[in-house]
């Protein structure tokens, strides 16, 4: 054994992983007062379980072959309206169709796909265009939507689709609040009245 090599002892051994030495192992240059951490306590496990339940789950996305054309349409339409001057300029035909689809609530699967596409089209670039001042009309329509307002009795399948629309709207509102804190009050008001 070479003189420059040191023999590992239990007090100086480290469990090297992909991120370096393990956190709870003592290394030669660590302080002698380092505490060894035991297994997680039941209270810690319970708090971690509660935190996992508080995370907003991702909404159900439609199949890629259905969703991709809608996402492309949303990206192209928002970009065209932005280039024309936002909602203060005359509305393009595509943008008018977007607004009408959200207001009419006739095709729920299309509404769900549109809400999801607003947040993901253009890898997020479209979403940031929507939050600019020129698109207040679109933001207003999204805030005023009520996915729980339906007339008469509905089947279980329709109830599931309404729930998916509500999930997509909540997910989009959460994204909007994360990007612009000025929308928190309006988003909470929109959720509360439903």
N, C-alpha and C positions, 0 to 999 in steps of 0.2 A: 504494500500500500504506500502510495506517495505521501510525502509529508504535507503537501498542500491540500490533500483531500481530508475531509472530516467524516467521521463515522456518525451516522444518524442515531440519535438516542430518542426514546419516547418523548422527551421534553422538547426536542428540536425538530422532530420529523414533521414534514408537511405533506399533505395530500394534494399534489398538484393536479389540477384539472384544466379544462380548456381556458378558464379565466384566471389561472394562477393558483396560489395556495388557498386551501380551504380557509374560511373565515374563522372558524373556532379552533384552529390549530395554532400552537405557539411556534414562532419562528425564531431563529437565533437573534434577530434584531428587534423582536417585539418586546414590550415591557414585561417584566416578570409578574406584574399584577393582572395580566389579561385573564378575564374570567372565561371559563368554559360554559357554554350555553347548552343546557340539556334539551330534551325533546319538548315540543310545544305543549303548553298547558291546555287543559280543556277550555278555559276561558278564551285563550287565543284562538283555538280552533273554532269555537262558537262565533267569535267576532269575524273571522275570515269567512265563515259560511253566510253570515248576515250580509257582509259586503258583496259577496258574489251574487246574492239575490237582488241587491239594489242597483245593479248595473242594467242599463237599458238594453234589452236584447236587440239585435239587428232585425229589421223587418224581413219578411219573406219576399225574395226577389223572384220575378217570373223567370221562365226558362230563357236562356241567353238568346236563342233565335227569335223570340218574341220581344225581348227587352232591348236588344241592340239597335233595331231601327227606330224605336221610340226615343232612345237616348241620343241617337244621332240627329233626329228631327228636333229635339229640344235644344241641343247644342247649336245647331244651325239657325234655328228660329230666334233664340235669344241673342245670338251674335248679330244677326241681321237687324233686329230691333235696336240693339245697342248702337250699331253703326249708323242707324237712321236718327238717333238722338234720344233713345229711351222711350218711355211711355208718353213723354210730352210731344213727341213727333207723331205724325199720322201712323196708326198701327198697321203693321204688315199683315198680310192675309194669314200667315202661319201663326203669328202672335195672337191675332183675333181668334183663331181656332183653339189655341191653348186656353185662353181666358174662357171661351164659351164651353169647352169641355169641362173645365173645373167648376163653372157656375151651374151648368145643367145637371151634372151628376147622373147622366143617363147610362154611360158605360163605366161601371165601377172598376173593372179591371184596367181600363185605360187611365182612369183617374189615379189609381194606385201606382201604375207604371210612370205616369207623369210626375207625381210627387217624388218618387224614388229617383227619377232621372234628373230632377232639378238639383238634387244633391250630389249626383255622381257624374253627370255629363261633362265631357271635356276634362276629365280627371280633376274636377273641382273648380275649374276656371269659370264654367257657366254659373255655378253657385255664387261665386264672388261678383259676377256681373249683376246677378239678380239683386244682391244686397246693396247695389249702388242706388243713389237717389232717383235715378231715372226709371226704376221699376217698382215704385211704390204701389201702383195699381195691382200688379201681380202679387206682391206681398200681402196687400189688403184682401185680395180674393182668397189666398191661402189661409189667412187668419180667420176669415169669415166662414169658411167651410164648416159644415156640421155633418160629419159622417154618421151620426146616430139619428139623424132626422129622416125617417122613412114613414111612408103611409101604409096603413093596413098591416096585415100579417105577412111575414116573410119566411121562406124556407130556411132550413139549417145551412144550406150551401150559400144562400144570400147573406145570412147573418155572418158566416165566416168571411165572405168577401168584404162586407161592411167593416168587420173588425180589422182586416188587413189594410183597408183604406185608412182607418183611424190610426193604426200602428205606423203607417207610412207618413201620415200627417204629423204625428207626434215626433217621429224621428227627424223629419225635416224642420219642425219648429225647434227641436233641440239643437240641431246644427246651426240654425239661424241665430239662436240665442248665444251659442258658443262663439260665433263669428262677430256678432254685433250685440253688445249688452243692452243697447237701447230698445231692443225688441223683446226683452224679458217680460216687461209689464204687459204688453199687448198679447204675448204668447200665453202668459198665465191667465189673462182674462179670457182669451179664446178657449183655452182648455177648461176653465172653470164653468163657463156657461153651458158646456155640453153635458 
